[in-house]
Amino acid sequence: MKYPSSPDRGWKSWFERDAIVNNLEFFQNFIVVSLCIGLFCVMLIRLGEMFLSLLQPINFQAITSDILFVLILVEIFRLLIIYLQEQRISIGAAVEVSLVSALREVILQGVVDIPLDRLLGVCAFLVVLGGLLYLRVWMFQRFEAIATVRSEPLAQPKAQDRPDDRHFQLRRRSSSIEQYPF
């Protein structure tokens, strides 16, 4: 049954759940695209400044810091692109950005000049991030093993191995892991 078209119906359609979700996703994607464009412009500016700094006497610490900063920007840009493509945040890319950012700060200040408590904090942070990367790889391997087991056909048990229950049947699961949660 169709509802009669009225001026009030146009406003009501804006407050339906699907319309709200679609509009919010559109605005969210617009914000992410704006961030990508801005980030790309910042990367170009930093690259230009880095190449201009090579004309002056070389300061290896400043050049290394600039290179690592541009790499951080590239990783954040990649994180935003993954978000636009898959509508999810990549844990691996986020952890890599955090690792490079922490190492950049250590390189920028110098390991010798950092106070001991701060250095221990950075070390603990790096160990946790390394653990997250290891956990991600371990989970990937587990999911691969599960997907492999599920794709193999299951053998039918022999007559003597079957339980007394007459309704017992082995079925192959049709679901497979299409996308990993990381």
N, C-alpha and C positions, 0 to 999 in steps of 0.2 A: 504494500500500500504506500503510495507516494503522499508525502505531506504537501499541503498547499504552499505555494511559494508566497512568502510575505516579507516585508522589510525586516521584521524581527528575526527571520530565519537566517539572514546573512550574518548577523551578529552572533547568533547562537552557534553557527558553524565554526567561529573562531575559538570557541571554548570547548570544543570536543577534544577528547584526549589525543587522538591521532593528529589532529591539526596543531595542537599545542606542541607535541613532541617534534613534528616535522619542522615547525617554525623555529623552535629552540635549536634543533640540529643545524638548520640553515644558518642561524646567527652564530652558532659556535664554529661552524666551518668557515664562515666569513672572518671571524676573529683569528682563527688559525692561519688562514691565507694572508691576512694582513700582517701577522707576526712573521710569516715566511718572507714576505716582500721586504719588511723592515730589516730582518736578520740578514737577508741577502745584501741589502745596501750597506749595512754595517760591516759585513765581511769584505766587500769591495773597498770600502774606505780604509779598513785596517790593513788590507793587502797593499794599497797605495802608500800608506804611511810606512809600512815595513820596507818596501822597496826604496822609498826616499831616504830612510834611515841608513841604508847600505852605502849611500854616497858619503856619509860622514865617517869618522873613525869608528871601527867596528867594536861594538859592545856585545859580546857573546851572550851575556845574561839577558839583555834586553831583546835581542833577536830571538833567542830561544823562548822567552816569555811570549813574544808576539806570535811565533809559530804555533806554540801550544794554545794560545788564545784563539787563533783562527781555527785550529783543529777542534776546539771546544765548540765554537760557533757552527762548524760543519756538522758535528755530531748532533747538536740541538736542532739544526735544520733537518737532518735526517730523521730525527725523532718526530718532528712535526709532519714530515712527509709520510712517515709510517702511520701516524695518527689519521691523516687525511685519507689514506688508502684503506686502512683496516678498521678505523674508528676505535682504536685501542692504543694504549701506551705500551711501547716495547720495553720490557724490563731490562733486557740486555743492553739496549742503547742508553737507557737512563743510567744504568750502573757504569757503563763505559764513560759517559760524560762526567759522572761524579769522580771516577778514578783519575781521569785526566785533569780535572779541576784541582783535586787535592795535590796531585803530583806537581802541577804548575805552581801552586803556592809554595811548596817545599823547594822547588828549584829556584823560584824567584827570590826567596829569602835566604836560601842556603842552609844546608842541614846543620852546619856548625853554629849558625847564629840563632837557631830556633831554641827557645827554652825547653828543658827536658820534659816538663809536664805537657806542653803543647805537642812536642814530638811524639810522646807516648799516645796522646789522643789521636793524632794523625795516623800512627801505626795501627791502633785499634780500629779506626775507621777503615783503613785499607784492608785489614784482615777481614772485617765484616763484608766489605764489598767483594773481596776475593771469594769469600764463602758464598755469597749470593751468585756470583758467576759460576762457581763449581756446582752449586745446587741446581742452577739452570741447566747446565750440561747434563748432570745426573738425571734430572727430570726428563730431559729430551731423550736420553738413552732408555729410560724406563718406558716412556710412551712408545718409542720405536719397538721395544721388545713386546709390549702389549699388542701393538698393531700387527707385528709379525705373527704372533701366536693366534690372533683373531683371524688373520687372513688364511692360515693353514686349515685345510678341511679336517674336521675331527673324525677320528676313526670310530666305527661302531664297535661297542663292546661285544665280546664273544658271548655265546649263549650261557656258558657256565659262569661268566663274570657278571651277568645282569642281576640286579636285585629282584626280589620276588614281586615287586610292584609292577603290574602290567602296564601302567600308564607312563613308565619311565622311558623317555626318549632324549637322545642328545640332539641338540639343535645348534647350528652354527649361528652365532650372532651376526646380524647384518650390519650393525653399526660399527663404524671404524673411526679412528681418531683422524679427523680431517684437518683440524687446526689445533696447534698446541697453545696452551694458555699463557705463553710468555712470548 
